[in-house]
Amino acid sequence: MELRRSSVYSTLDLVPQLEHYAGTLQNRHSRSRPSLEVLRRSFEELQADIEVPDTNSGVSGPESGHEGPQAKEKGPVRFGWVTGVMVRCMLNIWGVILFLRLSWITSQAGILLTWLIILMSVMVTSVTALSISAIATNGRVTSGGAYFMISRSLGPEIGGPIGVVFSFANALACALNTVGFAEVVRDLMQEFGVVMVDPINDVRIVGVITVTFLLLISFAGMAWESKAQMLFFIVLLVSLANYFVGTFLPPNQEKQAQGIFGYNRDILISNLKPDWRRPEDNFFQMFAIFFPSTIGILSGANISGDLKDPATAIPKGTLMAIFWTTISYLVIPVTVGSCVLRDASGNTSDILTGNITDGCVGLGCNLGWNFTKCIQSQSCEYGLANNMKVLGQVSGFYHLITAGVFAASLSSALGFLVSAPKVFQCLCRDEIYPYIGFFAKGYGKNEEPIRAYFLCYIIAVAFILIAELNTIAALISNFFLCSYSLINFSCFYASITNSPGWRPSFHYYSKWTALFGAVVSVVLMILFTWWAALTTFGIIFFLFGYVNYNKPKVNWGSSVQAGTYNMALSYSVSLAGVEDHVKNFRPQCLVLTGPPNQRPALVDFVDSFTKHISLMICGDIIMEPDRQTRPLDATDLLVKWMNRRKVRSFYTPFTADSLRLGARHLLQASGLGKLKPNTLVLGFKANWRDSSPESIEDYINTIYDTFDANYCLCILRMMDGQDVSDHFDFEVNQGFEPEESVENDHQLSPEKESADDISDKGDVDQIKTVFQNDQGKKTIDVYWIADDGGLTLLVPYLLTRRKRWHRSHIRVFIVGDEQNMEEGRNEMIALLKRFRLDCSNVTVMTDSERHPSAKSLSRFVDSVAPFRLHDEQQEGVSVQELRQSAPWKISDKEFEAFKLKSERKVRLNEIIRRNSQHAALVLVSLPVPHRDCTSALYMAWLDTLTCGLHCPAVLIRGNQQNVLTFYCQ
C-alpha cells in the first residue's frame, strides 16, 4: 500500500512525492497534489466532503500489493549501456571502410594525414556525443533517438524535418551496407567461378535476399536482434584479433611478393607521407571517403525507447564506443603502414638474387625484391595503393577477415534497419506531418513498429535494385552531418538561453564546443559534396516551411521558447531606455472587447491597423458576481480563438465591480515598459436608450477617465451592432450590450459561457466581418473636424497599408467658410503632402454652421427626451434635489446652454450622410466633453454624429500631441 504522507501544515497538504512530478512515468499510478482551492476550504466544507464517500480513494490493482496475473507477465525487453549502446555503436563504426578502405586511404594520405583525418572525424563525433549526452540527461528520453532529442530541444519546426531526413538516411544507409555485403559476396562467388546472372544483377539478388533476412530478424523482436548483433560483434573481435596476430607472423615468399614484410622501420618511414596517385585525390577527398564510417555514433541513441536507463546508457555507451573504435582506427594505419609497401607485383619471380640492385626502383630493392617494372608501368596489383584486401592478406587467416567484412556490413545494415523505423514511428506519433499516422502503431511489449519496418524495407529494396548508390552515398553523409549539426546546435542553444529547465546531469560539455561542432559539421557538408549539401538544405527548408505554416498543436518546452522569452525580455528592457519620438509613434491599443469571440468586428478593426505594426491588448472586464461561473480554461480558449483568427493580440481578463473601474485599472496596469497602450478602443453603446442610467454613466465616465489619463480614444460603431452572441448560446457582457431588465442593471455580468461553448464549435464561431473583406476602390472618409495631433489621419493611412484596403482612397473633409474655401483646401493638401500621406482629395465643408433640418433636430430632441429633468415644469422642487436623485439627467438650463453644440452635431451628421453613403469606413473627430456635460447628453451627441450610415463609423480623438511630423529629426 502506497503511503501519501501529509506535511506538518495540514492533513491535505502533502510532502513532496515523485508521483506528483512523473504522472506519465510508466508502471506508476498518476496522482496529483491538492489544488489551492482545496487547501483553502473551510472546516465545514472539509467535513461535508468527508461525509461523501470517495469511490476513487481506494487503492486497487497492482498498487494494493496483490499481484494479479498481469503482474507476473514479463515486461518489454530493455538493454543496458553495453549491449544497448556501446556494442551497437562499435558495430556501426566498424564498418566495411575499416576492412576495405582504411589501408587504401593510408597509402594515399600517408600515416600522418590518415591520423589527422581520423582525429578530425573523432573530434566531430566526440563533440556531438557530448552534446547527445547533455541532451539525453536533461530529462527522460523515450523512443525516437536523434529526432526526439532535436525536436524536444528546438521544437517541431526543426525536429520534424530532421525526423524525416534522419529516418530516410537510415533507410538508405541500410541499403548501402547491404549492397556492400552483396558486392563482397559476388566477388567471393566469382573467385569460385559462380555467376547467377551478371555482376550487377547478382548484387541485386543477393542484396534483396539479405535485407529480407534482416527484416525477419527485426520481426523476431529486439531480443533476437540483440543476439544477432552480439554474434556479429564476436565475429568482428575475432577478425580484428586475427589481423593483429597476422602482423607478427613472419611472411612467406608469397606474401613478400605481395609487398608484406612484417614490421619494418623503413616501410613505416616511407608510408608516413602522402602519395597522391590521381589528380582528383586530396586530403578532403580522403576525408569524405572515411567520414561515413563515423555515422554510427547515434545507433544507441536511436533505440532510446528500448534502453533501461537512457540517461546513463547513452552517454556512457556512446563515449566508450568512440574511445575503443578510435584506438582501433589509429592502430591499424600504423600497423599496416609498417608492414606493407605501397606497390608490389605479387609475382614471386621478382625476388632479387645476390646483392645486385642496379636499376632497381622503390623500397622493395632494400628488402630483396624488384618491383621496378610494375611501378614504372603503374600496373602493380598488390600493395597498399592497389589492393583493397590488404588486411586479409596480412592477417593470420584470410577468410576470417572476409567474415569480419560480412559481420561489419550486416551489423550496420541491421542496425540502420532497426533505427529508421523507430525514429519514424516517433515522428508519426507526434502528428507533425499528415498521412503518416498509419506507421505510428506499435506491436507487442516493445511497441515494435512493424508497419514502419515494412516501409524501411521497401525503401531499402528500391535503392538496392537501383544499384547506383554513389550519388545517394553523398546525400547520406550530408543527412547525418546535418543531424550532427542540429544536435550540437540544440545543446548550444539550450545552454545559451539560460532556461531554468536546462539541467543536464552530464556536466562534461561546453556550449562553445557544441557550437564549434555545429559549425564544423556544416562546413564539412559543403566541403564534401556541395550539391548534396544544397539538396539537404533545400529539403530541410521545405519541410521546415510546411511545419511552420501549419503550426502543430504540440508544446514540448523547447529551448526556442526559452530563447523567444529571453529576446522579448531583453528587447523590452532595452526599449525602456529609448526616448519617445513622434516619428516612431504607433497606436498601441487597449481594446475593451469583453470576450473577443463575441465582438469580432471590434477585434478585426483594431487588428487591421496594428498587426505587425504595434501593440494590441484585448481587455475583458469580468464583473465580480460572475467570476465564480467563469470556466478555468476560458482564457486559453479565447487566446486559441484569436490564434485561429490570426489576430496578433494579447488577451487580458480583469475582475472589477464595474466597467469604469475595470477600464481605469487596465489603463494604468496594462503593458510592460514602453509596450504600454496609448489608445483606448471601445465599441459604441448602441443600446444606450434602453439601458439603465447607471450603465450610461459608467460608459461615459470611462471616456472621461480616458481623456483624464491623456490617452487617445477610438469608438467603433457598426450599424448592425458589435455583439454576435445571438448566434451562439452566450450571455453578454452587459457593460456594453443590452440588459434584460433595468432592475438588474447593477449586476453588470460578463459572459457566462462554458468551456464547451468555445471549444466545441471549432471554427463555427469564426464569423466573418466587414473588415475581413476586400474593400475594393471604396473610400475612407475622414472628417477631421478638430486638430488632435494627427491620429485621425494616421489610423486610415495604416489601414491602407493592408492588402484588403490598399486600393481604397482617403478623402479628407474639413470645416471652412465659403469665402476662403479654395485657400483652406490648398493649405490642407500642402499639409498632407508634407506629411507624405497619399491623399489629395480634400473637401471643405462650408455649410456646417447652417441650421439642421427640422426632422433631424426633432429626432435628436426625441432621443434625449427620456433623460431630461424638465425642472422648469415642476414647481416646489429644486434642480439640486432632482439632480441628486438622477445625476445623469439633463436640466432645462443645460439643454439650452448646449443647444448650439447639439445643433452643430446634428448638422454635421446630415453632411456625413450626404457625402459618405458609399464609403467603406467613416472616421469623425470625437468631441471632447466638458466636465459639466451630462452623460446622457454626451451619449446623444455620439449617437447623432454616427447615425444613419451604411458603413462602420469611428469616432476618434488623439491626446492633442503630435503623432505626425514632416521633419526628419
Beta strands, then each sheet from edge to edge (+ up, - down):
strand 1: 589-592
strand 2: 616-623
strand 3: 650-656
strand 4: 679-683
strand 5: 712-717
strand 6: 779-783
strand 7: 809-815
strand 8: 841-845
strand 9: 921-925
strand 10: 953-957
sheet 1: 3+ 2+ 1+ 4+ 5+ 10- 9- 6- 7- 8-
end
